[in-house]
Amino acid sequence: MRVLLVSANTEKINMPTMPLGLAMVCAAARRAGHRTRFLDLMFQPDPLATLRRAIAEHRPDVIGISVRNIDDQNLQGPRLLVDKVGPVVEACRACSSARVVLGGAGYSLFPRAALSLLGADLGVQGEGERAFVALLDRLGRDEDPGDLPGIQLPQGPVAAGDHAQLDTLPLPDDELWACVDPATENLWVPVESRRGCANDCSYCSTALIQGRKHRCRSPREVVEQVARMAGAGFSRFYFVDNSFNIPEAQGLELCYSMRQLGLDITWRCILYPHRVSEELVRAMSQAGCVEVALGFESGSEPVLQRMNKRFTPDDVSRAAALLEAHGIRRMGFLLLGGPGETRQTVEQSLAFAESLELESLRTTIGIRIYPNTPLARIAVDEGVIEADDDLLLPRFYLAPGLAPWIYQRVTAGVVGRPR
């Protein structure tokens, strides 16, 4: 079949992103014998005009659209970013009779609600490398795809998709970066070495998409992919793994392999601040790591326990000190307002974050509620949301008694602190 795969994301809230997941789905479809074309709208001056040209030139039978973001997670003035996907679907409808299939991380959290909102034909929930290829096979034979795992039809439930071993799935082809200028400001090329998360944080949606089991790709394959991109002129990389240090052996082997190749690159990653070893931090620094996202979320141990975190403030302090000692910048994250939060714990968290002397700190007030999470169940029990709320329109949890004080307190706390 002729397939056009479109990354609809054009948001640059934190940084311009490259659609790694969609590129891997495209590679899987191509290896299955389909005639594929890959289109990233992020860097297009006129995204819809570019899309129309691609449809006219490729004449697809199926158009897959990746939906990365649903909203900007801002309690005080949320923007529904999924609305920007609507015109993309409409342009596809106007220019082609192809089946329109949605997928992507944002879509996968709300498969039925987003499908209805955007008016597409089908959706792929979760990992798409196998599910989308199976869907193409059914559509090519004009057979009903409704019983396929991970496939959402406009009506009815969706069966859970499978979670394949990563080495059985293809890495992206060169087209992921072929149309991107390596000199693009604040561009960090995404790299994935593992999927899955067993941390079970009360508010997090990662396990709903990737599963709880850690699945690692061969470090050799990952580093060879980085080397290929470095050869194309890219020098800054972002390991998008949920936690670079879990399992630690994977992180160590990646660092040793990158160092052995002598790649002239810098990179960043995400660390879960529990049992962070000096051996790993030293290896990261020697392999080119320059910045770590350290999502400690709170400086209050009771609040951390309510979030189901497996670390303490002391663990965070030790990890931050190790990173500083090895010359790695630290970006911290506070997530204020969750269950059990009080004015006292907010003050405790702000003081704790200040004591770490991080290079930068991002503070979020209120927690976005995602379906099928412990936080969603708490919110139902406390009457914050209704049990049948699909949560596509953003809803937030903010502990009682904090508003409006918390907004004023956090605003005052950042004055004169450029970091």
Secondary structure, DSSP 4 states (H G I P E B T S, - for coil): -EEEEEE-----SSS----HHHHHHHHHHHHTT-EEEEEE-TT-SSHHHHHHHHHHHH--SEEEEE---S----TTS---GGGGHHHHHHHHHHH---EEEEESHHHHHSHHHHHHHHT-SEEE-S-HHHHHHHHHHHHHTT---TTSTTEE-SSS--PPPP---GGGSPPPPTHHHHTS-TT-TT--EEE--EE------TT--HHHHH-SS-EE--HHHHHHHHHHHHHTT--EEEE--S-TTSSHHHHHHHHHHHHHHT---EEEEEE-SSS--HHHHHHHHHTTEEEEEEEEE-S-HHHHHHTT-S--HHHHHHHHHHHHHTT-EEEEEEEES-TT--HHHHHHHHHHHHHHT-SEEEEEESEE--TTSHHHHHHHHTTSS-TT----S--EE--TT-TTHHHHHHHHHHTT---
